[in-house]
């Protein structure tokens, strides 16, 4: 009986272990720039911490329509984008016009200004770095699996 139990359980345990390792590798695999929801983690070298009246800004690119959209902290924004290889530029944004605490409004303005400086992008695993061509201006983390 013990031999039969061992023969039945051993392959099941091996499959379970292999499945966990596969899931770990997938979480480290790069995600696509477009169709992925990105959440801001760092702006101009400083960590972004959501606070009262301020959510972490987000970014989502739609390559087919050449558009970008997301949350800028207090308001939603959208606008055109140009994507050509590792080059990325954003056009003028439109957005909602809700007010928030002065610190949150300043953080939102800084985020939108940083997007205006973007000239290039790079993804390492789950992290998206946007740069002005010489330094990283924003660092994002993927939060939602990419669209299929």
C-alpha positions in Angstrom: 0.0 0.0 0.0 2.8 2.4 0.9 4.5 1.7 -2.5 1.3 2.5 -4.4 0.8 5.7 -2.4 4.4 6.7 -3.1 4.0 6.0 -6.8 0.8 8.0 -7.0 1.9 11.0 -4.9 5.5 11.4 -6.2 4.5 12.6 -9.7 1.8 14.9 -8.2 4.4 16.5 -6.0 6.8 16.9 -8.9 4.1 18.5 -11.0 3.2 20.9 -8.2 6.9 22.0 -7.8 7.4 22.4 -11.5 4.2 24.5 -11.7 5.5 26.9 -9.0 8.8 27.3 -10.7 7.1 28.2 -14.0 5.0 30.8 -12.3 8.1 32.4 -10.8 9.8 32.6 -14.2 6.7 34.2 -15.7 6.6 37.0 -13.1 10.2 37.9 -14.0 9.5 37.8 -17.8 9.3 41.2 -19.4 5.8 42.4 -20.1 4.9 44.4 -23.2 4.9 48.2 -23.2 1.5 48.5 -24.8 -1.7 47.1 -23.3 -0.2 46.8 -19.8 -1.4 48.9 -16.9 1.7 50.6 -15.3 1.7 52.2 -11.8 4.2 54.9 -11.0 6.7 53.9 -8.3 9.4 56.6 -8.7 9.5 60.1 -10.2 12.8 62.0 -10.8 14.6 59.6 -8.5 12.2 59.9 -5.6 9.7 57.2 -4.5 6.0 58.0 -5.1 3.8 57.4 -2.1 0.1 57.8 -2.4 -1.5 60.0 0.2 -4.8 61.5 1.2 -6.5 62.8 -2.0 -3.7 61.4 -4.2 -3.5 58.0 -5.9 -0.4 56.5 -7.5 -0.4 57.8 -11.2 -0.9 55.2 -13.9 -0.1 54.9 -17.6 -1.4 52.6 -20.3 -0.4 52.8 -24.0 -2.6 51.9 -26.9 -0.2 51.4 -29.9 -3.0 50.8 -32.4 -4.6 54.2 -31.7 -1.4 55.9 -30.7 -2.9 57.0 -27.4 -1.9 57.1 -23.8 -4.2 57.3 -20.8 -4.2 56.9 -17.1 -4.6 58.5 -13.7 -2.4 61.5 -13.0 -2.9 61.4 -9.2 -6.1 63.3 -8.8 -7.4 63.5 -12.4 -7.6 61.2 -15.4 -5.6 62.1 -18.5 -5.3 61.0 -22.1 -3.4 62.1 -25.1 -1.4 61.1 -28.2 1.9 59.3 -28.2 4.5 58.4 -30.7 6.2 55.0 -30.3 9.1 54.0 -32.7 11.3 51.3 -31.4 12.8 52.5 -28.1 11.7 56.1 -28.8 8.6 57.3 -27.0 7.1 60.8 -27.0 3.9 62.1 -25.6 1.8 64.9 -27.1 -0.5 67.4 -25.2 -2.7 65.8 -22.6 -6.3 66.5 -21.9 -7.7 65.7 -18.5 -10.4 66.0 -16.0 -10.2 69.1 -13.8 -10.8 68.0 -10.2 -9.0 69.9 -7.4 -7.2 68.3 -4.6 -4.9 69.2 -1.7 -2.0 71.5 -2.7 0.7 68.8 -2.2 -1.3 66.4 -4.4 -1.8 69.0 -7.1 1.9 69.7 -7.1 2.7 66.0 -7.4 0.3 65.6 -10.3 1.8 68.6 -12.1 5.3 67.1 -11.6 4.1 63.8 -13.0 2.6 65.3 -16.1 5.7 67.6 -16.6 7.9 64.5 -16.4 5.9 62.7 -19.1 6.5 65.7 -21.3 10.3 65.1 -21.0 10.1 61.5 -22.1 12.1 60.5 -25.2 12.9 56.8 -24.5 11.7 53.7 -22.7 13.1 50.4 -21.4 11.5 47.4 -19.7 13.4 45.1 -17.2 11.1 42.3 -16.0 8.0 44.1 -14.6 9.6 47.6 -14.4 9.2 50.3 -17.1 11.7 53.1 -17.1 11.0 56.3 -19.0 13.9 58.6 -19.7 14.6 62.0 -21.3 17.5 60.4 -23.2 20.1 60.9 -20.5 18.4 60.1 -17.2 15.4 58.2 -15.9 12.5 60.5 -15.2 9.9 57.9 -14.2 9.8 54.3 -13.1 6.6 52.2 -13.2 5.6 48.7 -12.2 3.3 46.4 -14.2 0.1 45.8 -12.2 -2.3 44.1 -14.5 -1.5 41.2 -16.9 -1.2 42.5 -20.4 -4.2 42.4 -22.7 -4.3 39.4 -25.0 
